[in-house]
């Protein structure tokens, strides 16, 4: 089933797991966040999220290409992944990822031409395993029917693109703090979101931190923080960065056919 196979994507599966599972990561050399946070939403933080959504709206951002980097540490899963995300008008996208888990390396490719979605993966440079094509309309229907499940969350990211990621974060967390910070000399808007009372008690991460570009509102970095007993406080569980974005640079038709066509995916050897 294609939906189940989507959970193999390191980038998207980890986001789904962090929304639904109970991680217990090993120690990380990163200081925990300050525990004192407001208990009421900050309207300025919500406004910044709305500005990011406006900047990511397909009407404003028809084309985008970005480098994807992620580091995840869960109870039974630790890996680092890097790849490329390309999206164009009409729900077209392509995602390529290379991840390392211990001594094992995996590669994943996904393409959607706006009508059909297809995926291929391989391990340690072996043979490509190619999925059957899935209609985009079917993926949309499944996402609407079961958005709360990990599969539903993953499909939302694939079908909706980066705007769906920010929109889901806005809806699922209470955004209580907005700060102006600098990272590597660049200005960012740092937003902190916490789960509603009771929802963080089932083992899911307690808070998220989203770094928006201070000028363009691009979602540059997302962090998930949660408990890791017996250590006190919260620890960093997942880091996701969308680096060096190229916005609204249209591709010529011949490259679109290569990048987005599901039949252009790597075929099994």
Backbone torsions as a table, in degrees:
resi	resn	phi	psi	omega
1	UNK	NA	128.8	-174.0
2	UNK	-59.8	-42.2	-178.6
3	UNK	-57.6	-39.5	179.2
4	UNK	-67.6	-36.5	-179.7
5	UNK	-67.2	-26.8	179.3
6	UNK	-60.6	-26.3	-179.2
7	UNK	-67.8	-6.7	176.0
8	UNK	-81.0	-13.6	179.8
9	UNK	-67.7	120.4	179.6
10	UNK	-58.3	-48.1	-176.9
11	UNK	-58.3	-50.0	-170.0
12	UNK	-87.7	-36.7	179.8
13	UNK	-63.2	-38.9	179.9
14	UNK	-63.5	-40.4	177.9
15	UNK	-61.2	-41.3	178.8
16	UNK	-65.2	-43.6	179.6
17	UNK	-62.4	-39.5	-178.9
18	UNK	-67.4	-23.5	177.5
19	UNK	-82.2	-18.5	-169.3
20	UNK	-130.3	-14.8	-171.3
21	UNK	-110.2	-178.3	-176.8
22	UNK	-118.9	87.1	-177.5
23	UNK	-76.3	155.3	175.3
24	UNK	-142.6	78.7	-171.6
25	UNK	-78.6	157.9	173.2
26	UNK	-72.1	176.0	-176.1
27	UNK	-63.1	141.4	176.8
28	UNK	-124.0	140.5	-177.0
29	UNK	-80.7	53.1	-179.9
30	UNK	-131.7	132.1	-178.3
31	UNK	-65.9	140.1	178.6
32	UNK	-69.3	156.1	179.7
33	UNK	-71.1	157.9	176.9
34	UNK	-62.1	132.8	-175.2
35	UNK	-73.5	-23.9	-174.9
36	UNK	-79.0	108.5	178.3
37	UNK	-129.2	149.2	176.5
38	UNK	-60.2	154.0	178.9
39	UNK	-102.6	7.1	178.1
40	UNK	-125.9	145.2	178.4
41	UNK	-58.8	145.6	176.7
42	UNK	-97.8	114.8	-178.8
43	UNK	-56.7	-30.9	-179.1
44	UNK	-71.6	-31.5	176.5
45	UNK	-68.8	-42.8	178.5
46	UNK	-63.8	-39.0	178.3
47	UNK	-62.8	-39.9	178.7
48	UNK	-63.4	-38.8	176.1
49	UNK	-63.6	-41.0	177.8
50	UNK	-63.5	-37.4	177.6
51	UNK	-67.6	-36.2	176.3
52	UNK	-65.5	-41.6	178.0
53	UNK	-62.5	-39.3	178.1
54	UNK	-64.3	-40.7	179.8
55	UNK	-67.6	-28.6	-179.4
56	UNK	-91.6	-5.2	179.3
57	UNK	-56.8	132.2	180.0
58	UNK	-54.8	-24.3	176.6
59	UNK	-69.4	-26.6	178.4
60	UNK	-97.9	-30.7	-175.5
61	UNK	-127.3	81.3	-176.9
62	UNK	-75.3	-33.9	-178.7
63	UNK	-126.4	140.0	175.5
64	UNK	-154.5	141.9	174.5
65	UNK	-137.1	132.8	-176.5
66	UNK	-150.5	151.0	173.1
67	UNK	-83.7	134.2	-179.3
68	UNK	-107.3	128.9	175.2
69	UNK	-131.7	138.0	-178.1
70	UNK	-148.9	142.7	172.5
71	UNK	-131.4	127.8	-175.2
72	UNK	-128.8	137.0	172.2
73	UNK	-133.6	107.4	176.2
74	UNK	-116.4	179.0	-175.1
75	UNK	-56.0	-45.8	-177.1
76	UNK	-123.1	20.8	-176.2
77	UNK	-149.9	116.8	175.4
78	UNK	-132.3	126.3	178.9
79	UNK	-160.7	167.2	172.9
80	UNK	-128.8	138.4	-176.9
81	UNK	-134.7	150.3	175.8
82	UNK	-147.3	144.8	-179.4
83	UNK	-172.2	-151.4	-172.6
84	UNK	-143.1	138.7	177.1
85	UNK	-122.9	129.2	179.7
86	UNK	-130.1	132.0	179.7
87	UNK	-137.2	144.7	178.4
88	UNK	-134.9	178.0	-178.8
89	UNK	-59.5	155.8	175.5
90	UNK	74.8	33.1	177.7
91	UNK	62.8	26.7	176.1
92	UNK	-88.9	137.9	177.0
93	UNK	-157.7	163.6	174.6
94	UNK	-145.0	132.6	179.8
95	UNK	-127.9	126.7	173.5
96	UNK	-124.6	135.2	-178.0
97	UNK	-140.2	141.9	172.4
98	UNK	-123.6	122.3	-176.3
99	UNK	-124.4	149.2	176.3
100	UNK	-122.7	125.6	176.3
101	UNK	-121.5	102.7	-174.9
102	UNK	64.1	-123.7	178.6
103	UNK	-94.9	5.8	-176.5
104	UNK	-104.1	136.2	178.0
105	UNK	-118.2	136.1	178.2
106	UNK	-122.8	150.5	175.1
107	UNK	-127.4	136.4	-179.6
108	UNK	-133.3	135.2	175.6
109	UNK	-127.5	138.7	175.6
110	UNK	-136.7	138.6	177.2
111	UNK	-137.0	144.3	175.2
112	UNK	-138.0	127.0	179.5
113	UNK	-95.4	13.1	-177.3
114	UNK	95.9	-14.4	179.2
115	UNK	-123.4	-43.6	-177.0
116	UNK	-124.1	147.9	176.8
117	UNK	-119.3	141.2	176.7
118	UNK	-145.8	150.8	-176.9
119	UNK	-133.3	148.6	171.8
120	UNK	-139.5	148.6	177.2
121	UNK	-148.8	158.4	173.9
122	UNK	-152.6	161.6	-176.9
123	UNK	-122.5	133.4	175.9
124	UNK	51.3	41.2	176.2
125	UNK	71.0	16.7	-179.2
126	UNK	-80.1	-155.6	-178.0
127	UNK	-73.8	144.7	175.5
128	UNK	-73.9	135.6	172.2
129	UNK	-104.5	117.6	-172.7
130	UNK	-107.1	126.5	-179.8
131	UNK	-78.2	164.9	170.9
132	UNK	-75.6	147.2	177.5
133	UNK	-62.7	147.5	176.7
134	UNK	-126.2	134.0	-179.9
135	UNK	-68.1	139.2	178.8
136	UNK	-60.4	-39.3	179.1
137	UNK	-60.0	-37.1	178.5
138	UNK	-67.2	-40.3	177.7
139	UNK	-64.1	-40.4	178.2
140	UNK	-63.5	-43.7	-179.6
141	UNK	-63.9	-41.9	179.6
142	UNK	-66.1	-38.6	179.1
143	UNK	-64.5	-41.0	179.2
144	UNK	-67.5	-34.3	-176.5
145	UNK	-75.3	-27.0	-172.5
146	UNK	-145.5	55.8	-175.9
147	UNK	-68.0	-25.2	-174.9
148	UNK	-77.9	-17.1	-178.1
149	UNK	-81.4	163.8	175.6
150	UNK	-56.7	-44.1	178.1
151	UNK	-59.1	-42.9	-179.0
152	UNK	-63.5	-40.6	178.8
153	UNK	-64.3	-43.4	-179.4
154	UNK	-63.1	-44.9	179.8
155	UNK	-61.7	-35.8	179.4
156	UNK	-60.9	-41.0	179.9
157	UNK	-66.3	-43.1	-178.3
158	UNK	-66.4	-47.9	-174.8
159	UNK	-75.6	-41.1	-174.8
160	UNK	-88.6	-17.1	179.6
161	UNK	78.6	-161.4	-174.5
162	UNK	-66.2	-31.1	177.8
163	UNK	-61.5	-35.8	179.0
164	UNK	-64.5	-37.7	178.1
165	UNK	-60.7	-50.1	-179.0
166	UNK	-67.0	-39.5	179.8
167	UNK	-62.4	-42.0	178.9
168	UNK	-66.0	-40.0	177.0
169	UNK	-61.8	-42.1	-179.8
170	UNK	-61.3	-39.5	-174.7
171	UNK	-79.2	-32.1	-170.3
172	UNK	-92.8	-15.8	-177.6
173	UNK	-122.6	156.6	172.1
174	UNK	-95.0	115.8	-174.6
175	UNK	-89.7	109.4	-165.8
176	UNK	-109.5	-7.8	-177.5
177	UNK	-149.6	138.9	173.6
178	UNK	-126.5	131.7	-179.8
179	UNK	-135.9	151.3	171.3
180	UNK	-99.7	121.1	-177.2
181	UNK	-134.1	171.9	175.2
182	UNK	-127.2	136.5	176.2
183	UNK	-129.3	122.0	-177.3
184	UNK	52.8	38.5	176.8
185	UNK	81.0	0.6	-177.9
186	UNK	-105.5	144.3	179.3
187	UNK	-81.2	137.2	177.8
188	UNK	-136.6	155.9	169.5
189	UNK	-100.6	116.9	-177.9
190	UNK	-100.8	118.2	-179.2
191	UNK	-111.7	137.5	178.2
192	UNK	-116.7	126.4	178.3
193	UNK	-121.3	141.1	179.8
194	UNK	-123.0	155.2	178.3
195	UNK	-74.6	149.8	174.4
196	UNK	-58.6	155.0	-178.7
197	UNK	-54.6	129.9	179.0
198	UNK	99.5	-33.3	-175.9
199	UNK	-76.3	-23.6	179.7
200	UNK	-86.0	-1.2	-176.9
201	UNK	-87.4	-5.7	-179.2
202	UNK	-95.3	15.4	176.9
203	UNK	98.5	-7.4	179.0
204	UNK	-75.9	157.7	179.6
205	UNK	-55.9	145.2	-175.1
206	UNK	-80.7	-33.3	-174.4
207	UNK	-149.0	163.1	175.4
208	UNK	-127.9	151.7	174.0
209	UNK	-127.5	126.2	-177.9
210	UNK	-118.1	127.3	178.8
211	UNK	-106.1	114.1	177.1
212	UNK	-99.7	141.7	174.7
213	UNK	-56.8	133.6	-174.0
214	UNK	-65.4	-16.7	-178.7
215	UNK	-112.1	-39.0	-174.2
216	UNK	-104.1	-10.6	-176.5
217	UNK	65.4	20.8	175.0
218	UNK	-65.6	134.3	179.2
219	UNK	-76.2	87.1	-172.1
220	UNK	-74.4	-41.5	-173.0
221	UNK	-145.1	137.8	175.9
222	UNK	-127.4	131.7	176.9
223	UNK	-122.6	141.3	170.2
224	UNK	-114.3	130.0	180.0
225	UNK	-118.3	143.1	178.3
226	UNK	-160.0	176.7	-177.3
227	UNK	-75.9	150.0	176.4
228	UNK	-145.3	72.1	179.8
229	UNK	-56.6	145.6	10.2
230	UNK	-90.0	5.1	178.6
231	UNK	-68.7	142.9	-179.5
232	UNK	-78.4	157.5	173.7
233	UNK	75.6	-160.2	-178.6
234	UNK	-107.5	152.2	176.0
235	UNK	-127.0	159.5	-178.6
236	UNK	-77.7	121.7	-177.1
237	UNK	-101.7	-36.5	-176.6
238	UNK	-145.7	138.5	174.5
239	UNK	-125.7	128.3	177.9
240	UNK	-128.5	128.7	176.5
241	UNK	-128.0	137.8	174.8
242	UNK	-111.2	100.1	-167.2
243	UNK	-101.0	151.1	171.5
244	UNK	48.9	55.6	-178.8
245	UNK	-68.0	142.4	172.5
246	UNK	-114.6	117.4	-171.8
247	UNK	-106.9	139.0	170.6
248	UNK	51.1	45.5	170.9
249	UNK	-109.5	96.0	-175.7
250	UNK	-61.0	147.8	176.7
251	UNK	-98.0	146.6	175.4
252	UNK	-67.3	156.7	-176.4
253	UNK	-55.5	-38.3	-177.3
254	UNK	-66.9	-35.8	177.7
255	UNK	-74.1	-35.2	175.5
256	UNK	-57.7	-42.5	179.8
257	UNK	-62.3	-35.9	179.8
258	UNK	-74.9	-41.5	-173.6
259	UNK	-77.6	-42.5	-168.4
260	UNK	-101.1	-20.1	-175.5
261	UNK	-69.0	124.0	179.9
262	UNK	-57.6	-32.7	179.9
263	UNK	-71.6	-10.3	177.5
264	UNK	-85.5	0.0	176.9
265	UNK	-63.6	156.9	177.5
266	UNK	-62.2	139.0	-178.4
267	UNK	-100.2	152.9	-179.6
268	UNK	-60.6	141.4	178.5
269	UNK	-85.9	NA	NA
